[in-house]
Amino acid sequence: MVWVNSLSEIEPVGKAKVSLISANNQVLCDGYTKADGVAIFEDISSSLEGFAPFVITVAKDNDLSYLKFSDCLLPSAEFDIKAGLF
């Protein structure tokens, strides 16, 4: 699940393209946000099989944002990250 808000208007961004990309630049899965600014990737485990996510991008009109997973400030070592998907 990805939640997209506009920084200038503090509102959800609908119809934005969200892409999960691997380290070797393969699109693992993509989709679009709904009016509430949320995009949900269905059956993500099969898309990730054999690949490690590297970056997630969000694009709409002339705007592009990204989050590189290695730059996240929350350390994952303290959490059980092998839990099942919701």
N, C-alpha and C positions, 0 to 999 in steps of 0.2 A: 504494500500500500504506500502510495506517495501522496502527500498533501501539498498543494501549490497555492501560495498566496502572493498577491502583488505587494511589493514593498512600498510603492508610492501611494497606493489606495487602500492598503490593508484589507483587501477583499479577496475571496477565492477566485482562482483563474480557471475558467472552463475552457474546454477544447484545446488544451495545451498538450503537445506531444511529449510523452515521457519515454525515455529509452534507457535500458540497463545494458551497459557495454562491458565486454571483457577486456583483459589486458592486451590481447592481440587484436583489438578493434572489431570484434564480432558483436553484433546486436543480439543479445541473449533473449530479450523480450521487449516489447514496446506496446504502448497504448495511449489513450487520451483521457484527460481529466473530464469529469462530468461538471455540471454547473456548480457543485459544491466544492470544486477544486481537488477532488480525490480521484486518483487512478488506482485501480486494483489489478494486479497481474494474477491471472488465473493459472493454476497448475505450474507455478514457478519452479518447483523442484525438478521437473523434467527438462525445463529450459536451461537450468544451471548444471546439469549433469556433466561432469568432466571439465567445467569451466569455473573460474573465480571471477566474480564481479569486480570491476575496477573503478567504474565511474557511472553515475546516473546523470542524465541530461534532461532538461525541460526546455522546450522551444515553443514560442508562440509569436506569430508575426515576425518582427525584427529583433525579438529578445531571445537570448539563450543563457541559461544558467546551468551550472554543473556542481556536483559534489563528488570529489574523489574520495573513495572510502578510506584510503590510507591517511587522509588529512582529518578524519573525524577525531574529535577531542575526547570522546567517551571510550575508555579502554574496554575492550571486549573480553579480556582475560579473566575478569572478575565475574562474568556472567555465563550461564549455561546457554551457549548460542546454538546448540545442536537440538533445540526443542522443535517440535512439529510446527508446521505452518498453520496459521489461523484460517 
